[in-house]
Amino acid sequence: MSHIPASVGRWAALREDLGKIPAFFRRDLLILWSYRTAFFSDWINMLVQVMVFYFLSNIVPSNRLPEYGGQPTSYIEFVTVAIALTAFVSISLSRVTSAVSTEQNQGTLEALLMTPTASSTIQLGWVMYDLLYVPFRTAVFLVLMRVVLGVTLSPAGILPTVVMFLPFIPFVWGIGLMSAAAILTFRRGQGLVGIWAVLLTLTSGAYFPTRYFPGWLQTIAELNPMTRVLNGAREALLGHPDWSLVWSAVPPLLPLAAVTITLGALAFRLALTRERRRGTLGLY
């Protein structure tokens, strides 16, 4: 009888797990498409948000805003980059928690988590739809801003922005996993998502320059990783792309992202182990 090396068995199990990811994507797509009102309302809400900030741009003078690349910036240009980034934060933070809540309400959470599927695969499957949808949504949004409102972004700044954005993704995902762990443990926790989204957004200078914040809030803004990404993205997209911005912005984000995603994954795993041991996965 031939002996199969353990490493071969692990790779086979990994391939089998990764093969389940498209099934998660297909399921989420079909569920979202079955609720067409909610699907299209997301785009309507985005358009309404754009119009609100457009009217604000007619009120806020350019000389009250930072300059990028030595050029004055209109408020609609200033806030366009923020809208794209905050949309990602909002969707990413809520996705894992909403997936857990939906599975609980439908009575499928216990059945799903009891399958021979790694928890990391399930977590990835829950967000796979958004990993593809959010970039598409952002691209459409930026095209609309260019065509309808004349917002001009530097194409050369896209790649530096993406590179700065990459370490921010696991940071946000880690927070989402912590919130999901709270839902598994306490059956409630959706409010945590809203709190995190508000704290990250309002203290980052997304809608107003941080130089107008009170001193104590400016200190918080400097510690907010979203501030660093947002400032770098604005400089790259509205000014002159400079890779030195990337090399100064990314290194501080890497350890923070590693810690957050590790803590989030650990919290989710511990919550899952606890509920399995108590036999309360199906309760909500």
C-alpha positions as CSV (number, residue, x, y, z in Angstrom):
1,M,0.0,0.0,0.0
2,S,1.5,3.3,-1.1
3,H,1.8,6.0,1.5
4,I,0.5,9.5,0.6
5,P,2.7,12.2,2.1
6,A,1.0,14.5,4.6
7,S,1.9,17.6,2.5
8,V,0.2,16.2,-0.5
9,G,-3.0,15.6,1.5
10,R,-2.9,19.1,2.9
11,W,-2.5,20.6,-0.6
12,A,-5.4,18.4,-1.9
13,A,-7.6,19.6,1.0
14,L,-6.6,23.2,0.3
15,R,-7.5,22.9,-3.4
16,E,-10.8,21.3,-2.4
17,D,-11.6,24.2,0.0
18,L,-10.7,26.9,-2.5
19,G,-12.9,25.2,-5.1
20,K,-15.9,26.1,-2.8
21,I,-15.2,29.8,-3.2
22,P,-17.1,30.2,-6.5
23,A,-20.1,28.5,-4.9
24,F,-20.2,31.3,-2.3
25,F,-20.0,33.9,-5.0
26,R,-22.7,32.4,-7.1
27,R,-25.0,32.0,-4.0
28,D,-24.5,35.6,-2.9
29,L,-25.0,37.0,-6.4
30,L,-28.3,35.0,-6.8
31,I,-29.5,36.1,-3.4
32,L,-28.7,39.8,-4.0
33,W,-30.3,39.7,-7.5
34,S,-33.4,38.2,-6.1
35,Y,-33.9,41.4,-4.1
36,R,-33.6,43.8,-7.0
37,T,-34.9,46.8,-5.1
38,A,-32.0,46.5,-2.6
39,F,-29.6,45.9,-5.4
40,F,-30.5,49.1,-7.3
41,S,-31.1,51.2,-4.2
42,D,-27.4,51.0,-3.5
43,W,-26.7,52.7,-6.8
44,I,-29.5,55.2,-6.3
45,N,-28.1,56.1,-2.8
46,M,-24.7,56.6,-4.4
47,L,-26.1,59.0,-7.0
48,V,-28.0,60.9,-4.3
49,Q,-24.8,61.2,-2.2
50,V,-23.0,62.5,-5.2
51,M,-25.6,65.2,-5.8
52,V,-25.6,66.3,-2.2
53,F,-21.8,66.8,-2.3
54,Y,-22.1,68.5,-5.6
55,F,-24.3,71.2,-4.1
56,L,-21.9,71.5,-1.1
57,S,-19.1,72.1,-3.6
58,N,-20.9,75.2,-4.7
59,I,-20.8,76.5,-1.1
60,V,-17.3,75.5,0.1
61,P,-14.7,77.8,-1.5
62,S,-11.5,76.2,-3.0
63,N,-9.3,78.4,-0.9
64,R,-10.5,76.6,2.2
65,L,-9.2,73.2,0.9
66,P,-5.7,71.8,0.6
67,E,-3.8,72.1,-2.6
68,Y,-2.6,69.0,-4.4
69,G,0.3,69.2,-6.9
70,G,0.3,73.0,-6.3
71,Q,-3.2,73.3,-7.8
72,P,-6.4,74.4,-6.1
73,T,-9.0,71.7,-5.5
74,S,-12.8,71.9,-5.7
75,Y,-14.8,70.4,-2.9
76,I,-16.3,67.8,-5.2
77,E,-12.8,66.7,-6.2
78,F,-11.7,66.6,-2.6
79,V,-14.7,64.5,-1.6
80,T,-14.8,62.1,-4.6
81,V,-11.8,60.2,-3.4
82,A,-13.3,60.0,0.0
83,I,-16.6,58.7,-1.2
84,A,-14.9,55.9,-3.1
85,L,-12.8,54.9,0.0
86,T,-15.6,55.2,2.5
87,A,-17.9,53.1,0.4
88,F,-15.4,50.3,0.5
89,V,-15.0,50.7,4.3
90,S,-18.8,50.6,4.9
91,I,-19.4,47.6,2.6
92,S,-16.4,45.6,3.9
93,L,-17.1,46.2,7.6
94,S,-20.7,45.1,7.2
95,R,-20.3,42.2,4.9
96,V,-19.0,39.5,7.3
97,T,-21.3,40.6,10.0
98,S,-24.3,40.7,7.7
99,A,-23.4,37.2,6.3
100,V,-23.3,35.8,9.9
101,S,-26.6,37.4,10.8
102,T,-28.2,36.2,7.5
103,E,-27.0,32.6,8.1
104,Q,-28.4,32.8,11.7
105,N,-31.8,34.1,10.6
106,Q,-32.1,31.5,7.9
107,G,-31.0,28.7,10.2
108,T,-28.1,27.7,7.9
109,L,-25.2,28.9,10.0
110,E,-24.8,25.8,12.0
111,A,-25.1,23.5,9.0
112,L,-22.5,25.6,7.1
113,L,-20.0,25.8,9.9
114,M,-20.3,22.1,10.6
115,T,-19.3,21.2,7.1
116,P,-15.6,20.1,6.5
117,T,-14.7,23.5,5.4
118,A,-11.9,25.7,7.0
119,S,-13.2,28.8,8.8
120,S,-10.8,30.9,6.7
121,T,-12.4,29.5,3.5
122,I,-15.9,30.4,4.8
123,Q,-14.7,33.9,5.7
124,L,-13.2,34.4,2.3
125,G,-16.3,33.0,0.6
126,W,-18.5,35.5,2.5
127,V,-16.6,38.5,1.1
128,M,-15.7,37.1,-2.3
129,Y,-18.7,38.9,-4.0
130,D,-17.6,42.2,-2.5
131,L,-14.0,41.7,-3.5
132,L,-15.2,41.8,-7.1
133,Y,-18.2,44.1,-6.8
134,V,-16.6,46.9,-4.9
135,P,-13.8,47.6,-7.4
136,F,-16.4,47.5,-10.2
137,R,-18.7,49.9,-8.3
138,T,-15.8,52.2,-7.6
139,A,-14.8,52.3,-11.3
140,V,-18.3,53.1,-12.4
141,F,-18.6,55.8,-9.8
142,L,-15.4,57.5,-10.9
143,V,-16.5,57.3,-14.5
144,L,-19.8,59.0,-13.7
145,M,-18.0,61.7,-11.7
146,R,-15.8,62.4,-14.7
147,V,-18.6,62.4,-17.3
148,V,-21.4,64.1,-15.3
149,L,-19.5,66.5,-13.0
150,G,-16.2,66.8,-14.8
151,V,-14.0,65.5,-11.9
152,T,-10.6,64.9,-13.3
153,L,-8.3,62.3,-11.7
154,S,-4.8,61.5,-12.7
155,P,-4.7,58.0,-14.4
156,A,-1.0,57.8,-13.3
157,G,-2.2,57.9,-9.7
158,I,-4.3,54.8,-9.8
159,L,-1.5,52.3,-9.3
160,P,0.1,54.1,-6.4
161,T,-3.3,54.4,-4.8
162,V,-4.0,50.7,-5.2
163,V,-0.6,49.9,-3.6
164,M,-1.4,52.1,-0.7
165,F,-4.8,50.6,-0.4
166,L,-3.7,47.0,-0.3
167,P,-2.5,46.9,3.4
168,F,-5.7,48.8,4.4
169,I,-7.9,45.9,3.2
170,P,-6.8,43.3,5.9
171,F,-7.1,46.1,8.5
172,V,-10.8,46.6,7.7
173,W,-11.4,42.9,7.2
174,G,-9.9,42.2,10.7
175,I,-12.4,44.7,12.3
176,G,-15.2,43.0,10.4
177,L,-14.2,39.6,11.8
178,M,-14.1,41.0,15.3
179,S,-17.7,42.3,14.9
180,A,-18.7,38.9,13.4
181,A,-17.2,37.2,16.5
182,A,-19.3,39.4,18.7
183,I,-22.4,38.4,16.8
184,L,-21.6,34.7,17.2
185,T,-21.0,35.2,20.9
186,F,-23.7,37.7,21.9
187,R,-26.2,37.2,19.1
188,R,-26.0,41.0,18.6
189,G,-23.2,43.3,17.3
190,Q,-24.4,45.0,14.2
191,G,-24.1,48.3,16.0
192,L,-20.4,47.8,16.2
193,V,-20.1,48.0,12.5
194,G,-21.8,51.4,12.4
195,I,-19.6,52.7,15.2
196,W,-16.4,51.6,13.5
197,A,-17.5,53.0,10.2
198,V,-18.3,56.4,11.7
199,L,-15.1,56.6,13.8
200,L,-12.9,55.7,10.8
201,T,-14.7,58.0,8.4
202,L,-15.3,61.1,10.4
203,T,-11.8,61.2,12.0
204,S,-10.0,60.7,8.7
205,G,-10.8,64.0,7.1
206,A,-13.0,62.3,4.5
207,Y,-15.4,65.1,4.2
208,F,-13.6,68.0,5.8
209,P,-9.9,68.9,6.0
210,T,-8.4,67.8,9.3
211,R,-6.7,71.2,9.8
212,Y,-10.1,72.5,10.9
213,F,-10.5,69.8,13.5
214,P,-10.0,70.6,17.2
215,G,-6.5,69.8,18.5
216,W,-7.5,66.5,20.2
217,L,-9.4,65.3,17.1
218,Q,-6.4,66.1,14.9
219,T,-4.4,63.8,17.1
220,I,-6.9,61.0,16.6
221,A,-6.9,61.7,12.9
222,E,-3.1,61.3,12.7
223,L,-3.4,57.9,14.3
224,N,-6.3,56.8,12.0
225,P,-4.8,54.6,9.2
226,M,-7.6,55.7,6.9
227,T,-6.2,59.2,7.1
228,R,-2.9,58.1,5.8
229,V,-4.4,56.2,2.9
230,L,-6.9,59.0,2.1
231,N,-4.2,61.7,2.0
232,G,-1.9,59.6,-0.1
233,A,-4.8,58.8,-2.5
234,R,-5.7,62.4,-2.9
235,E,-2.2,63.4,-3.5
236,A,-1.8,60.7,-6.2
237,L,-5.1,61.2,-7.9
238,L,-5.5,65.0,-7.6
239,G,-1.9,66.1,-7.7
240,H,1.3,64.7,-9.1
241,P,1.7,60.9,-8.4
242,D,4.8,60.4,-6.4
243,W,6.0,56.9,-5.4
244,S,7.7,58.4,-2.4
245,L,4.2,58.8,-0.9
246,V,3.7,55.1,-1.3
247,W,6.9,54.1,0.5
248,S,6.1,56.5,3.4
249,A,2.5,55.5,3.7
250,V,2.6,51.7,3.3
251,P,5.3,50.6,5.9
252,P,3.4,51.9,9.0
253,L,0.2,50.2,7.8
254,L,1.7,46.8,7.4
255,P,2.2,45.8,11.1
256,L,-1.2,47.4,12.0
257,A,-2.9,45.4,9.2
258,A,-1.1,42.2,10.4
259,V,-2.2,42.7,14.0
260,T,-5.8,43.5,13.1
261,I,-6.4,40.6,10.7
262,T,-4.7,38.2,13.2
263,L,-6.8,39.4,16.1
264,G,-9.9,39.3,14.0
265,A,-9.3,35.8,12.7
266,L,-8.4,34.6,16.2
267,A,-11.5,36.2,17.7
268,F,-13.7,34.6,15.1
269,R,-12.1,31.2,15.6
270,L,-12.5,31.3,19.4
271,A,-16.1,32.4,19.1
272,L,-16.8,29.6,16.6
273,T,-15.0,27.0,18.9
274,R,-17.0,28.2,21.9
275,E,-20.4,28.0,20.1
276,R,-19.6,24.6,18.7
277,R,-18.6,23.3,22.1
278,R,-21.8,24.6,23.7
279,G,-24.0,23.5,20.8
280,T,-25.4,27.0,20.3
281,L,-24.4,27.8,16.8
282,G,-28.0,27.6,15.6
283,L,-29.3,30.1,18.2
284,Y,-29.8,33.8,17.5
